[in-house]
Amino acid sequence: MKHTPYDGSSKPFTIGLVQLEPERWIEPDDALDYYLQEKARLLEGQRDAVFVAGDGTEAAQAELLNSLVEYLPRCYPHIYRRDGDAMVVGKRRVPLSRDAALVTAGSLVQDDLAIMECKEGDWRLTAAYVAFPSSWSLAEKFGRAMHEIHAPVPGFEAGTRNAELIVRMFDKLPPGRLVERFNWAVNVDGALHLPKSKSEGIGAEAVTLAEDGTFIRVERQTLRKLPQTGAIVFTIRIYSDPLSALRRRPDAAALTRSFIGQLSELTLPQAAYKGLVSKREALIAALLEIAG
């Protein structure tokens, strides 16, 4: 479990951006090949569901790809190597000009990639390669402005302070400055590709949970503005671990207490959005048992 934002370092339903050192932009690990295999499988079988790009986004796509091609071998030379018009990633060779630049970029890293561009005063999702969505689909978000994308999120609707702060931050984010934020969710499916909405009504009935069949899904997002096109790039990296993995951590007691605190503080609309109205009681009981 690499990231544990439920430890109190990141609060749910806040913007929660912190500055990120450029060298930590991407975090490849031992599961890189598995993630890339899953991406390739989804791209082949469901391309329209995982990749979309509007007209005129080619320059931003190319700038993102070029940034990764420069960054990855420099920061991770034991994993990435440039070989002519291709990138060698472990044992696989990825041609750099065979597909759309954004698809190629997404075929190099475990992260999903999304491009936001300012169109007529609104930051809109104009291109994305998202193989591992967390309870949403590209079809419902593509082309929309940030306040429309966040409309279902309590406290982030159009006209709210959070919505206004996000736009202001996008406008003022300087090229060269990277920021990072985290989300977490709890699911009964540990799959990476989860496009189905998890939201439920505030009156959802309580369910039982099996510890090994319950998964903590952490989403690490980074944002940066590309210097040439001015587009903003989101990277979205998914980590999914069974709840039982908490038992193996030396800080399990502190983590579970903090996790319980965050679960308890969620309002009903917030819990419903996260699909936790039905799970909260059982989840808190499971965490208490892990905490001993």
C-alpha positions, 0 to 999 in steps of 0.5 A: 500500500504505497499511498494511504490518504485516509491517514489524515494527510488528505481530506475527502471532498477538498481540493487538497492540492500539494506541490510535487517535485518534478522527479515524482511526476510518474511512479512506475513500480513492479506492476507496470507490465500488468497495467500495460497489458490491461491497457492494451486489452481494453484499448483493443476491445473497447477503444471508444470507451477508453480513448477520445480526442477532439479535433485540434488536440494533436499539439497538446497530445504531442507535447505530453508525449514528448514530455514523457519521452524525455522524462521517463528514461532520465528518471527511470533509466532501469525501466525506460530506454529510447530506441530510435522511433520507439521507447523500450519499456522493460521488455516491450517496445512501444513505437512512438508514431504508430497511434495517436500521441495520447494513446502512445503516451498512455501505453508507456505508463500505469497512469491514465492521462487526461488533457484539459484546454481552456475553450471560450473561458472554460477549462474543458476535457478535450482528450483522454486515455482513461483505461481505469476510471473510478465509477465514471465514463469518458462518454459522460465527461468528454467535452464538458467544463470542470464545473459540469464534470464535478456537478455530481460531487457534493460541494463542487457544483457550479457556483460553489467556492470549490468550483471557483477555486479550481478554475482560478488554480487552473488559470494561474498554474505556472508551467513547471509547477506540478501539484498532486492530490488523492482520492480514496474509495472502498469497493467490493471489486478490486478490478482496475477498470470500474466505469460503473457508478458507485453512487447510491441513495442516502437511504441505502440499506446496510450490507455485510462485507468480507475483509478479503473481498473489500478493496481500498481504491486510492487515486493519485492525481497529478496536474501540470500545465504544458508550456507550449500549448498551455493545456493542463495534463491530469495523470491518474494512477490507481492503486487497489489493495484488499482491506486485509492488507492493512493488517500487514502494516506496522502502523495499522492501528493509527491508520484504521483509527484515522480511516474510521474518523474520515468515514464517520465525518462524511455527511449523508450526501458525501457517503452516498456519492462514495457508495458508502451509505450501505457499507459504512457501518460494516466497514467501521466494524472491520476496521475496528477489528483490524485495529484490535 
